[in-house]
Structures are given as C-alpha cells and as structure tokens.
Amino acid sequence: MKNAPIGIFDSGSGGLTTLDSCRSLLPNENYIYVSDARPDGWGGLTEVNIARRASECVDKLLSCGCKAVVAACNTATEVGIGLLRDNYSVPFVGLEPALKPAVRAFPDGKILVLCTPATARQTKFKELLSCCDNAHIKVRPQPELAKKIEKNLYDLDVLLPEVEHIIEADKPDAIVLGCTHYVFLRHMFERIAGADKVFDGNGGAARRLKSILAERGLLCDRKNAGAVEFHKI
C-alpha cells in the first residue's frame, strides 16, 4: 500500500497547480490526476451536482488503487469534503483559501479573497471568514475567471487586463487566490502587487498530505522519482 499512487482531482486544469506543489514536496510518490472533461468548471454548478461530480472523480481514483485523495479544488472542498470523508475509507486532503496566512502576514491590512460563487456561499467558507480577526476582508466571487483560464491556458497573457482590473478596483494589501485555477495567474498578481502579497492554499495542502501519509505509515519507500498518470471523466 505504501507504493500505491496518490489521487488528485479537480474540475479541470486548476488542480495541476496543486499537483505541482505535491510533487515538489513528495517527488518519489506516484500520482493519478483525474479531471472533468466538461469545459465549464464547477464554480457555477449546484451543490448537488458538484458533490456528484466529485464522487465520480473519487470513484475513478479508487478504481486505480489510490491510497489517498487530494480534492484539488476549493469549490469541491467547501461543498463536499465532509461527504467524501463519510462515504470513503481513504484519507482526504482538501483545499482551503489561504486566508489565515494572509491575515497573519497582514493583520490590519486590506485582504482581497478571490473565489468562485459556489465557494463564497458555503457555510464552511463563512466559518473561515468569521474566525479570522480582520475587519478588512473583502470577498470577490469571480463567476467567469476559472472558465477563462481553462480556455486560455496556452495564452494566459490575454488575461492580464483582467488581473490589473481586479487589483486596481480594490488596491488590496494582500490577495488570496481561493481557486486552484487562479494560481495559473499568480505570477501576474505578484508582478503587479508584489510577491509577498499573494497567497494560495497549495503549499498547505501538500504539507497536510505529507503529514497524513506519515501518520498512517503510507509514505512510499521508493528512491526514484514517481510518475504521473492523467484521466478525464
């Protein structure tokens, strides 16, 4: 079981940024990445449909023998990580907007949280907001941004005006990228706002994955670099 693969799923390509963080921290593990073949992402779906699509991704990963699963999607985590943990026996790691690190770094600063509409309306996300001691947090759901990123993966520069507009509209001290798709634009946010002002949850998810595998004796014992396998459903 130690050398079984780690499963990662997302609505599209956004979770590739999470995969990259996991591979940087755990390079000897094998990974299987499952994404939704539909082009529109999950941010605009109902909670029922998000939970259904997440379960279908997990079913595929478990059919491939994965020892743990990373929900590399803030929306899927906010909507359905509890149900997944209740319905499956493997350990799960979810994504959470990196609001706490942003507040620690800028306790009195103006913090802008970018997320999907589905994430913004979840109780779990609202609880995260309420536990952060900062009165200057602004949540700006982005109905189309993940879809635009998916569409323009090979020409992301076309989205630079949108990034500039987001920053100019709020002039934040810190920016939380609360969707794994948005991390593809991180270099643009950093270039305009400053590298120390941009936060995402991928590093935290990778560290949590390593901790869970270590606790359960599931870290692989291979010395060579692991492989990655990709599927769409």
Buried (B, 14 or more C-beta within 10 A) or exposed (E): EEBBBBBBBBBBBBBBBBBEBBBEBBEBBBBBBBBBEBEBBBBBBEBEEBBEBBBBBBEBBBEBEBBBBBBBBBBBBBBBBBEBBEEBEBBBBBBBBBBBBBBEBBEEBBBBBBBBEBBBBBEBBEEBBEEBEBEBBEBBBBEBBBBBBBBEEEEBEEBEEBBEEBBEEBEBBBBBBBBBBBBBBBEBBBEBBEEEBBBBBBBBBBBBBBEBBEEBEBBBEEEEEBEBEEBEB
